[in-house]
């Protein structure tokens, strides 16, 4: 069965190449869009995901990380007095303006944290020391934004909100969902770089060793009834849902992926059907000598599977190349093994569905005669 399927598939090499090209196009489009989708989600919530905090205390109804509303720092002391809390820190995320040496202003996100706490700080540090953020007027930026911020080396200075800032380190690969560059600094410095009052904070990050997080969350809700108490996972999911669905970004990306599947299905369907028409006499002869419909259907499904495998292999090589070339781009593409498996399953299903028209034609074929009218 398999030799017959492959010989008939690749007998006309031009048509086989066209079929595989259609599958490859669909794989590249679908996998790339899903990789963008995962990359957008990761950039939207990566600060939350890497914060190390078990709970985030936010103002009531805050929809995402960048929409924080100032809280009184008294919330911090209420949290610290709760049984089971081993640590809590004030945390600022505010928009600010970075003035380069040439006088051009650039939008940034100030991220203020306690450098000695281990909560909410930068990760993927490639140069510098987080502890040095305790020094006045010091910041850490990501290398992805060096050119945008006009920074070429550690030690270079700029101006943020009318105050001097000196770059003391670089991270690698910390992106944000917006075009504003993330700038890490100490909580004390962050107040100088923003217009927030000294007695205010944007969030309170909470650390706990209690295994019963649900019980601790209930206790915090009782103690702090006028705020939202969210686990890191809950706040991450809320932020992702906001940027992906409420802004329409998710619909665009998923729509493009669905379009790729439709185009691939149509192309493969047409080419497999055309190949089947070329071999109607041979299929009728096979039925005349005893071949059952199930056998012929398996032949066509084998052709579809072979096409799926070839198109998937070529397409994924291209996609991996795109992901690699975009590693320093504004939106990081993420192609995980799970996503690769999902794309393979979708490709196989797409090709099998595309073969249904050809299968119907073969089933309706009279042995040794031709198509039934």
N, C-alpha and C positions, 0 to 999 in steps of 0.2 A: 504493500500500500504506500509506504513512504517513498520508495524509489519512483513509483508511478507519479505520485503527487509532485515530487521535486522536478522530475523530468518534464512533465507537462507545464509546470510553472516557469521553468527557466529555458524552455524550448525557444520561446520568443524573448530574447534577452532585452530588447528595447522595451517591451511591455513590462517585463519583470522589473527593469530598472525604474520605470515610471511609477510602478506600484510601490516599490521600496522608497522611492523619493517622496511620494505622498505621505507614507507612514513616518518617514524621517522628519518631514516638515511638521506634522502633527505632534510628534514627540518633542521636538525642539520648542515649539510654541507652548505646549501644555506644561512641560517641565520648567521652562523659563518663567512662565507666569506664576506657577506654584512656588518656585524659588524666590521670586520677588515678593509674593504674598507672605512667605515665612520670614523673609528678610525685613519686611515692613513691620510685621508683628514683633520681631525681636528688637528692632530699633525703637519701637514705641514703648517697650516695657523693660529694656535691658538694665536701666538704672535700678528699677524695683527688684528685678530678678537677681542682681548682683549685690544688693544692699546688705545682705546678711541679717535683715530684720525679720522677726517672726510676725510682728504686727505693725501696721501703719495707722497712726491716728490722724485723721483728716477732718476738715470742716464738713458739716453736713452736706451731702449731695455732690461732693467734688467728683466730676466725671472722669478725670484723667490726671496724670502726673503733673502736667503743665498748667493746670487750672486751679492750683492750690490757693486757698484763702487764708490770710493771716490768722493765727491762733495765739491766744495768750500763753506765755511761757509757764503760767500756773498749771496748765494741763500737764506739763512735764512732771511737776511735783506730785500731782494726783496719781499719775501713772506709777511713779517710783514708790509710792506708798501702798501700792497694791500687792498683795501676797502672790508670790510666784514670779514677779518681775525681777530679773537679775540685772537689767540695764535698760536705760532709755536715754535718747539723745534728741536734741533739737536739730531740725533739718530745714534748710532753705533751698527752694528752687524758684528762681525769679528771672525774668527777662532783664537784660541790661544792654548797654551799648559799649562796644569795644572800639576805641579810636586808635587806628594804626599810626605809624610814624609819619605817613604822608598826609594825615589829617582826615582820612576817610573813615566813616563810622560803619561798624559791622554789628549785626544783631547776634547776641550770645545768650546762653543760659547759665546763670550763676548757680553753682551747686555748692552750698555751704554745709560743712559737717565738722564733727570733732575728729581731728586727725589721730587722736589717741584711742578712739573707741572701737575701731574696726567695723563701724556701721556706716554704710552709705558712701564710702570713699571710692576712688578710682581703682580699676583693676587693669590687668594687662600693661603694667608699668614697664616701659622699656628704657627709661632714663630718668634719673632723679630719685628722690626719696620723699614719700608721703609725709614723714615726720617733719620735714622742712616747711610744710605748710603752716606750722605753728609760728613761723617768723612773719612779721608784718609785711603786707603788700606782696604776697606770693601766690602764684597760681600754677596749676598743671593743666595742659591742654592735650588734645589728641593730634597725632601726626597727620591725620586725614585733613585737618583744618589749618595746618601751618601756613600754606600759601594764602588762604582766605584771610587769616588774621595777620599776615605779614611778619611771621616769626620764622627765623631760620636756625636759631640755636638757643640752647639753655643760657639763661642769664640776660636775655633781651627783655627790654621793658616796653610798656605801652601805657595807655590810660583807660580806666574803666569808671564811668560815672564821675569823672572829674578827679579820680584818685589814681595814684601810680600803682602799677601792677608789674611784677617781675616773674617771668616764666622760670620755674625751677625744675621742670620735668615734663616728660612726654608719655602718653599712653599710645596704644596701637589698636585701632578697630572699635573704639567707642563711638557709636553713631547715635543721632537723635532722629526722631521722625520728621521734625521740621528742618529747615535750613540753618537754624541757629546752632552755633558750635557750643558744645558743653565745656564749661570752664570750672574746674574744681578748685576750691579754696577752703580756708577754715571758716567756721561759722562766724567768728568775730570779723574776719575780713569781708565776708559776704554782706554784713550789715553796711559796711562802708561803700560797697559796690552797688547797693540797691537803695531804694527809698523806704525800706521797711523799718519800722520803729524797733528800737533795741529790745523792747519788752515783748516782741512778737516773733513767731516762728511760722513756717508754712506747714510743717509736719512734725510729728513726734514718732521716732523709730523705737520700737520696743524689742527687747531680747528676753527670752525666757527659757528655762530648762525644763519646764513642766511638760509632761507628755500629753496631758489632757488640755489641749489648746482650746477646745470648745468651752470648757468650764472657765478658763481664764478670760476668754473673750466675753462671756456673760458677765463676769465680775467687772471687767473694764467698762462694759456698756452700762452697768448699774452705776458705777462711779463717775462715768463721763456720759451722761444721757444726751448731751447737746452736740455730740460729734459722731463721726463714723469710725468704728473700730473694725479694721479689715486685716485679714491675714495677708502675707505677701502675695500668695497665689490669687486671692480674691481681688486685690488692688491691681495686680498685673493683668488679670482677665478683664477687669472693668476698663482699664486703659486701652487694652487691645481692642475690645469691642467698640469703644468710642471712635478710635481712629480708623478702624477697618470698615465699620458699618455706618456709623453716623455721619462720616465725612464722604462716603461713597467710594473710597479708594478700593475697598474690598470688592464691590460690585464690578468695577472696571477690570480688575485683575482676573476675577473668576469668569467674567463674561468673555474675556480674551481666551482663557483656557477652554471654555466650552466651545467657542468658535473653532479653535484648533481641532478639537475632537470631531466636530461636524464636518469640517473640510477633509480631514483624514478619512472619515467613514465614507464620504461621497467618492473620493478619489479611489480608495481601495475597492469599493463596491463596483465602480464602473470598470476598473481594470480586470478584476476577477471575473466579472460577468462577461466581459469581452473575450477573455481567454476561454471561458466555458463554451461560448458560442462557437469558437473555432474548433472545438473538439466534440461537438454534439454527435457526430457520426461515430466517433470512437466510444463515447459513453453509451450510445445506443447499442453498439456491438457488444460491449461488456455486459450490458443488461441481457442481451440476447443469449449469451453463453452462460448466464447464471449469476452474474453479479447483482447483489441486492442493493436496494436504495441506501441502506445503512452503510454499506461499504463505500459507495460513491460519495456519500455525505462526509464520511471520514476523510476521503481523499481531498475534498474541497476544504474541509476544516484544517487539514494538515498544511495545505497551501497557505491558508490564512495565517496559521501559526508561524510558518516559516517566514512569511512576509513580515509579521509582527516582530519576530526575533531579529531579523536583519535590520529593519527600520529602527527598532529600539536601540540596538547596539551602535549604529552609526549616529543616531540622534543624541544619545547620551554622551558620546565622545565630544560632540559639538557643544552640548550644554555644559559639560565640565570645563571646556575651554572658555566658554562665556563667563562662568562663575569665577574661574581663576583670573581672567583678565579684568574682572570687575571688583577684585578684592580690595582695591583702594578707591572704589567709587562712592558716591554719596549714599547709595542704598546698597547694603551688602546682600548678595544673593546667597541663600542657604539651601543646599541640596543634600539633605540627610539620607541615610540608607532607607529609612522608612518611606520618604518621599519618592526615592528611586523605585522602590517596590510598588508603590501606589501607581506610579506612571506606567510601570511594566504591566500591571494588571489592567489598567485602562486601555493600554495599547492592544493587549490580547483580546479584550472584550470588543473593542472597536473593530478589529479585523474580523473577528468571528461574526459580528453583526453584519459587517459588510458582505460577508459571503452568503447571507441568507437568500438573496435574490438568485444567485447562481445555484444554490441548493434546491430552491423551488423549481427552477428550470429543469434540473436533472431528474428530480422526482417525477415531474410530469412528462418525462420523455418515454415514448413507446419503444420497447426493445427492437432494435434494428430498423426503426422507421423514421423517427424524428420527433419533434415537439407535438404534444397533443393540442389540438385547437380547441 
